[in-house]
Amino acid sequence: MDHSFLDWPFFEDRHRDLAARLEAWATDHLPVDHTDVDAACRRLVADLGAGGWLDYSGGAALDVRSLCLIRETLARHDALADFAFAMQGLGMGAVSLFGTDLQREWLVKTRAGKAISGFALTEPGSGSDVAATTSLARKVDGGYRLTGDKTYISNGGIADVYVVFARTGEAPGARGLSAFLMPADAEGLSVTERIEVIAPHPLATLRMEGVFLPDSALIGQAGQGFKVAMSVLDVFRPTVGAAALGMARRALDEALTRAFERKIQGQPLASLQMVQGHLADMALKIDAAALLVYRAAWTKDQGAARISREAAMAKLYATESAQEVIDMALQLHGGDGLRHGVKVEELYREIRALRIYEGASDVQRLVIARNLPEPAAKTS
């Protein structure tokens, strides 16, 4: 694979060293057997923890460029490995950014691969519209009682701990939400459905029926759950783009191999100008996506409080363009691209969800539009 992008000024020597070490580790350890997806994810979390890679997934400071490089590399080798890594970070992101010392004890476990985390935000009636959250957290002596359903929760059913968002009612809409740390064995918490999707990974609907959480479970301040959620997504949205970028790079690698090995009328496919044009378009989309992803990551690492616009651009363009790159790679494989077990067929299924989760593509367009500068007032 072309690693020349690592020479871009977004990166430091420590990032180049990280990329080289992870590439060697991934070559030796990935992909894993996906036959039992739950077991595969447990193994991946344990292996990533043992390898020290989860140290980058959470802590007092999150280096977004490192997160992006790791997700890109893992996704290129095995999308389920990227999922396992990403959820350890996303699931504990709120604790990394806002957690107390007591709550951070969970970080020790998740970073070691000894506990699995989940991020419980989405509900049956509220996906992109976080302000429409209806789960309730009623204040009682010593803590809160939580009631409501969460759905499409990644790691649902295998997680040891969740960060869950519920309405505490300090104000209407988004200003009345709070974030809590909820152990998976909390009384009143159950998994009501395991959800099967086109690219299998642990996914479930959770039900909270009067789950008691002590005051110490509150993450940050009461009524600031929306701020907590958006701060976490600000960090991790560029990394979704990075995962898509990794899948697109793998698709281009597969397409190049196919183009040079497959013959048509005695000549390789790569000799056809039309095929060359497709390959050029794929390479162009990949570089453009990489520039947006690592610009967003670099901007956050330079201390920007929020990168909503940059993160939305990176997530939107990288995921949409990766879908196009992978589709063309499959097309260049012809009928073989439709065969189960062929890498481009796997990538075709894996990429689709990235255009939906952590803010669907049209939501990213709204975020971008709302963060554009207003035109200067005209003077007569």
C-alpha positions as CSV (number, residue, x, y, z in Angstrom):
1,M,0.0,0.0,0.0
2,D,1.1,3.6,-0.6
3,H,2.2,5.1,2.7
4,S,3.4,8.4,1.3
5,F,0.6,10.2,3.0
6,L,2.5,9.7,6.3
7,D,5.0,12.3,5.0
8,W,2.2,15.0,5.1
9,P,2.8,17.8,7.6
10,F,-0.2,16.6,9.7
11,F,2.0,13.9,11.2
12,E,4.9,13.7,13.6
13,D,7.5,11.0,13.8
14,R,5.5,9.3,16.6
15,H,2.6,8.9,14.2
16,R,4.8,7.3,11.6
17,D,6.2,5.0,14.2
18,L,2.7,4.0,15.4
19,A,1.6,3.3,11.8
20,A,4.6,1.0,11.1
21,R,4.2,-0.9,14.4
22,L,0.5,-1.4,13.9
23,E,0.9,-2.5,10.3
24,A,3.3,-5.2,11.5
25,W,1.0,-6.3,14.3
26,A,-2.1,-6.3,12.0
27,T,-0.3,-8.4,9.4
28,D,0.4,-11.1,12.0
29,H,-2.9,-11.0,13.8
30,L,-5.6,-10.2,11.3
31,P,-8.1,-11.1,10.0
32,V,-9.8,-13.3,12.6
33,D,-12.5,-15.9,12.1
34,H,-15.9,-14.1,12.0
35,T,-18.0,-17.3,12.2
36,D,-19.0,-16.5,15.8
37,V,-19.1,-12.7,15.8
38,D,-19.5,-12.3,19.6
39,A,-16.5,-14.6,20.2
40,A,-14.5,-12.8,17.5
41,C,-15.1,-9.4,19.1
42,R,-14.2,-10.7,22.5
43,R,-11.0,-12.1,21.1
44,L,-10.2,-8.9,19.2
45,V,-10.7,-6.7,22.2
46,A,-8.4,-9.0,24.3
47,D,-5.8,-9.1,21.5
48,L,-5.9,-5.4,21.0
49,G,-5.5,-4.8,24.7
50,A,-2.6,-7.3,25.0
51,G,-0.9,-5.6,22.1
52,G,-1.2,-2.2,23.8
53,W,-3.3,-0.7,21.1
54,L,-6.3,0.1,23.3
55,D,-4.1,2.5,25.3
56,Y,-4.8,4.9,22.4
57,S,-8.6,4.5,22.8
58,G,-9.1,6.4,26.0
59,G,-7.3,8.4,28.6
60,A,-6.9,11.9,29.9
61,A,-6.0,13.1,26.4
62,L,-7.2,11.6,23.1
63,D,-4.8,12.1,20.2
64,V,-7.2,12.1,17.3
65,R,-4.5,11.6,14.6
66,S,-3.4,8.4,16.4
67,L,-7.1,7.2,16.6
68,C,-7.5,7.8,12.9
69,L,-4.3,6.0,11.9
70,I,-5.3,3.0,14.0
71,R,-8.8,2.9,12.6
72,E,-7.6,3.3,9.0
73,T,-5.0,0.5,9.4
74,L,-7.3,-1.9,11.2
75,A,-10.2,-1.3,8.8
76,R,-7.9,-2.1,5.8
77,H,-7.0,-5.5,7.4
78,D,-10.3,-6.5,9.1
79,A,-13.4,-4.3,9.5
80,L,-14.4,-6.2,12.6
81,A,-11.1,-5.3,14.3
82,D,-11.7,-1.7,13.5
83,F,-15.2,-2.0,15.1
84,A,-13.7,-3.7,18.2
85,F,-11.2,-0.9,18.7
86,A,-13.6,1.9,17.9
87,M,-16.2,0.9,20.4
88,Q,-13.7,0.7,23.2
89,G,-13.0,4.4,22.4
90,L,-16.4,5.6,21.7
91,G,-18.0,3.6,24.5
92,M,-15.5,5.2,27.0
93,G,-15.1,8.6,25.3
94,A,-17.4,10.4,27.7
95,V,-15.4,9.0,30.7
96,S,-12.1,9.9,29.0
97,L,-13.3,13.5,28.5
98,F,-15.5,14.1,31.6
99,G,-15.2,11.2,34.0
100,T,-14.3,11.3,37.7
101,D,-11.4,9.3,39.1
102,L,-13.8,6.6,40.2
103,Q,-15.4,6.3,36.8
104,R,-11.9,6.2,35.2
105,E,-11.3,2.9,36.9
106,W,-13.3,1.4,34.1
107,L,-10.8,2.9,31.6
108,V,-8.1,0.7,33.1
109,K,-10.1,-2.4,32.3
110,T,-11.3,-1.3,28.8
111,R,-7.8,-0.2,27.7
112,A,-6.4,-3.5,28.9
113,G,-9.0,-5.4,26.9
114,K,-10.4,-6.9,30.1
115,A,-13.8,-5.2,29.7
116,I,-16.0,-4.3,26.7
117,S,-17.8,-0.9,26.5
118,G,-20.9,0.4,24.7
119,F,-22.3,3.8,23.9
120,A,-26.1,3.8,24.4
121,L,-27.5,6.9,22.8
122,T,-29.9,5.9,20.0
123,E,-33.6,5.1,20.7
124,P,-36.4,3.6,18.6
125,G,-37.8,7.1,18.1
126,S,-34.6,9.2,18.1
127,G,-31.6,8.5,16.0
128,S,-30.0,11.6,14.6
129,D,-32.3,13.8,16.7
130,V,-30.6,13.4,20.1
131,A,-32.9,16.1,21.6
132,A,-35.8,13.7,21.1
133,T,-34.5,11.3,23.6
134,T,-37.3,9.9,25.8
135,S,-35.5,7.6,28.3
136,L,-36.0,9.1,31.7
137,A,-33.6,9.3,34.7
138,R,-35.7,10.2,37.7
139,K,-33.9,11.6,40.8
140,V,-34.3,9.5,43.9
141,D,-32.4,9.3,47.2
142,G,-28.8,8.5,46.5
143,G,-29.0,8.4,42.7
144,Y,-31.3,8.0,39.7
145,R,-33.9,5.5,38.4
146,L,-33.6,5.0,34.6
147,T,-36.4,3.8,32.4
148,G,-36.5,3.5,28.6
149,D,-35.3,1.6,25.5
150,K,-32.0,2.0,23.6
151,T,-31.6,0.4,20.2
152,Y,-28.9,-0.2,17.6
153,I,-26.4,-0.3,20.4
154,S,-23.0,-1.6,19.3
155,N,-21.6,-4.2,21.6
156,G,-25.1,-4.7,23.0
157,G,-25.3,-8.1,24.6
158,I,-21.5,-8.5,25.1
159,A,-20.5,-5.2,26.8
160,D,-19.6,-5.0,30.4
161,V,-20.4,-1.3,30.8
162,Y,-22.4,1.3,28.9
163,V,-22.4,5.1,28.8
164,V,-26.2,5.8,28.6
165,F,-28.0,9.1,28.0
166,A,-31.4,9.9,29.6
167,R,-33.6,12.8,30.2
168,T,-33.2,14.4,33.7
169,G,-35.4,17.4,32.8
170,E,-33.3,20.5,33.7
171,A,-34.7,22.2,30.6
172,P,-36.6,21.2,27.4
173,G,-35.0,19.4,24.5
174,A,-31.2,18.8,24.4
175,R,-30.6,20.9,27.5
176,G,-32.4,18.4,29.7
177,L,-30.2,15.3,29.1
178,S,-27.6,13.7,31.3
179,A,-25.0,11.0,30.8
180,F,-24.5,8.0,33.1
181,L,-22.1,5.1,33.5
182,M,-24.1,1.9,33.7
183,P,-22.7,-1.6,34.4
184,A,-24.2,-4.3,32.1
185,D,-25.2,-6.3,35.2
186,A,-27.3,-3.5,36.6
187,E,-30.6,-4.8,38.0
188,G,-33.5,-3.9,35.6
189,L,-31.3,-3.8,32.5
190,S,-32.0,-6.4,29.8
191,V,-31.3,-7.2,26.2
192,T,-34.6,-7.5,24.4
193,E,-33.3,-8.0,20.8
194,R,-30.1,-9.0,19.0
195,I,-30.1,-7.1,15.7
196,E,-28.8,-8.8,12.5
197,V,-27.3,-6.5,9.9
198,I,-25.6,-6.9,6.5
199,A,-22.2,-6.7,8.0
200,P,-22.6,-8.7,11.3
201,H,-21.3,-7.2,14.5
202,P,-22.8,-7.3,18.1
203,L,-25.8,-5.0,18.0
204,A,-28.8,-5.0,20.3
205,T,-31.8,-3.3,21.8
206,L,-31.6,-2.6,25.5
207,R,-34.4,-2.0,28.0
208,M,-34.1,-0.2,31.3
209,E,-36.8,-0.9,33.8
210,G,-36.2,1.2,36.9
211,V,-32.4,0.7,36.8
212,F,-30.9,2.3,39.8
213,L,-27.6,4.2,39.3
214,P,-25.9,6.0,42.2
215,D,-25.0,9.7,42.0
216,S,-21.5,8.7,41.3
217,A,-22.6,7.3,38.0
218,L,-23.4,10.7,36.6
219,I,-20.8,11.8,34.0
220,G,-20.2,15.5,34.1
221,Q,-23.0,17.8,35.2
222,A,-26.7,17.0,35.2
223,G,-28.3,18.5,32.2
224,Q,-25.1,18.5,30.1
225,G,-25.6,15.1,28.5
226,F,-26.0,16.7,25.0
227,K,-22.7,18.5,25.4
228,V,-21.0,15.3,26.5
229,A,-22.4,13.3,23.6
230,M,-21.5,16.0,21.0
231,S,-18.0,16.4,22.4
232,V,-17.4,12.6,22.1
233,L,-18.8,12.6,18.6
234,D,-16.6,15.5,17.6
235,V,-13.6,13.4,18.4
236,F,-14.8,10.2,16.9
237,R,-16.5,11.4,13.7
238,P,-13.2,12.0,11.9
239,T,-12.2,8.4,12.9
240,V,-15.3,7.0,11.1
241,G,-13.9,8.7,8.0
242,A,-10.6,7.1,8.7
243,A,-12.2,3.7,8.9
244,A,-13.9,4.3,5.6
245,L,-10.5,5.5,4.2
246,G,-8.9,2.2,5.2
247,M,-11.6,0.2,3.5
248,A,-11.2,2.3,0.4
249,R,-7.5,1.8,0.3
250,R,-8.0,-1.9,0.6
251,A,-10.5,-1.8,-2.3
252,L,-8.0,0.1,-4.5
253,D,-5.3,-2.5,-3.6
254,E,-7.7,-5.3,-4.6
255,A,-8.7,-3.5,-7.8
256,L,-5.1,-2.9,-8.8
257,T,-4.3,-6.6,-8.3
258,R,-7.3,-7.6,-10.4
259,A,-6.5,-5.1,-13.1
260,F,-3.0,-6.3,-13.6
261,E,-3.7,-10.1,-13.2
262,R,-6.9,-10.4,-15.2
263,K,-6.5,-10.7,-18.9
264,I,-8.8,-9.5,-21.7
265,Q,-8.0,-10.4,-25.2
266,G,-4.5,-11.3,-24.1
267,Q,-3.9,-8.0,-22.3
268,P,-4.3,-7.1,-18.6
269,L,-7.4,-5.0,-17.7
270,A,-5.0,-2.3,-16.6
271,S,-4.0,-1.7,-20.2
272,L,-7.5,-0.4,-21.0
273,Q,-7.9,3.4,-20.8
274,M,-11.3,3.1,-19.3
275,V,-10.0,1.0,-16.5
276,Q,-7.1,3.4,-16.0
277,G,-9.6,6.2,-15.7
278,H,-11.5,4.3,-13.0
279,L,-8.4,3.6,-11.0
280,A,-7.4,7.2,-11.2
281,D,-10.8,8.3,-9.9
282,M,-10.5,5.9,-7.0
283,A,-7.0,7.2,-6.1
284,L,-8.2,10.8,-6.3
285,K,-11.2,10.2,-4.0
286,I,-8.9,8.4,-1.5
287,D,-6.4,11.2,-1.3
288,A,-9.1,13.9,-1.0
289,A,-10.8,11.9,1.8
290,A,-7.4,11.5,3.6
291,L,-6.8,15.2,3.4
292,L,-10.1,16.0,5.0
293,V,-9.8,13.3,7.7
294,Y,-6.4,14.2,8.8
295,R,-7.1,18.0,8.6
296,A,-10.0,17.4,11.1
297,A,-7.8,15.2,13.3
298,W,-4.9,17.7,13.3
299,T,-7.2,20.6,14.0
300,K,-8.6,18.9,17.1
301,D,-5.1,17.9,18.3
302,Q,-4.0,21.5,18.0
303,G,-6.5,22.4,20.8
304,A,-9.7,23.4,19.0
305,A,-12.6,23.2,21.4
306,R,-15.0,22.0,18.7
307,I,-14.4,20.8,15.1
308,S,-18.0,20.2,14.1
309,R,-17.6,21.5,10.6
310,E,-14.2,19.8,9.9
311,A,-15.4,16.5,11.4
312,A,-18.7,16.6,9.5
313,M,-16.8,17.2,6.2
314,A,-14.4,14.4,6.9
315,K,-17.0,11.9,7.9
316,L,-19.4,12.8,5.0
317,Y,-16.8,12.8,2.2
318,A,-14.7,9.9,3.3
319,T,-17.7,7.5,3.8
320,E,-19.5,8.6,0.6
321,S,-16.4,8.4,-1.5
322,A,-15.4,5.0,0.0
323,Q,-18.7,3.6,-1.1
324,E,-18.0,4.7,-4.6
325,V,-14.4,3.4,-4.6
326,I,-15.5,0.0,-3.3
327,D,-18.4,-0.2,-5.8
328,M,-15.9,0.4,-8.6
329,A,-13.5,-2.2,-7.2
330,L,-16.3,-4.7,-7.1
331,Q,-17.3,-3.8,-10.7
332,L,-13.8,-4.4,-11.9
333,H,-14.0,-7.9,-10.4
334,G,-17.0,-8.7,-12.5
335,G,-19.0,-11.7,-11.3
336,D,-16.2,-12.7,-8.9
337,G,-16.9,-9.5,-6.9
338,L,-20.3,-10.9,-6.0
339,R,-19.0,-14.1,-4.5
340,H,-19.2,-14.5,-0.7
341,G,-15.8,-14.6,0.7
342,V,-14.2,-12.3,-1.9
343,K,-12.7,-9.3,-0.1
344,V,-14.5,-6.6,-2.3
345,E,-17.8,-8.3,-1.5
346,E,-17.1,-8.1,2.2
347,L,-16.0,-4.5,1.9
348,Y,-19.2,-3.7,-0.1
349,R,-21.3,-4.9,2.9
350,E,-19.0,-3.3,5.6
351,I,-18.9,0.2,4.2
352,R,-22.7,0.8,4.0
353,A,-23.3,1.3,7.7
354,L,-20.6,4.0,8.0
355,R,-22.8,6.4,6.0
356,I,-25.4,6.1,8.7
357,Y,-24.0,5.6,12.1
358,E,-22.6,8.5,14.2
359,G,-24.6,10.9,12.1
360,A,-26.0,10.0,8.7
361,S,-24.7,11.7,5.6
362,D,-27.6,14.2,5.3
363,V,-27.1,15.1,9.0
364,Q,-23.5,15.9,8.2
365,R,-24.6,18.2,5.4
366,L,-26.8,20.1,7.9
367,V,-23.9,20.4,10.3
368,I,-21.7,21.8,7.6
369,A,-24.3,24.3,6.4
370,R,-25.0,25.5,9.9
371,N,-21.3,26.1,10.5
372,L,-20.7,28.2,7.5
373,P,-19.9,31.9,8.1
374,E,-22.8,34.3,7.6
375,P,-22.3,36.8,4.8
376,A,-21.0,40.2,5.7
377,A,-23.6,42.9,5.8
378,K,-23.6,45.1,2.7
379,T,-23.2,48.8,3.0
380,S,-25.0,51.1,0.6
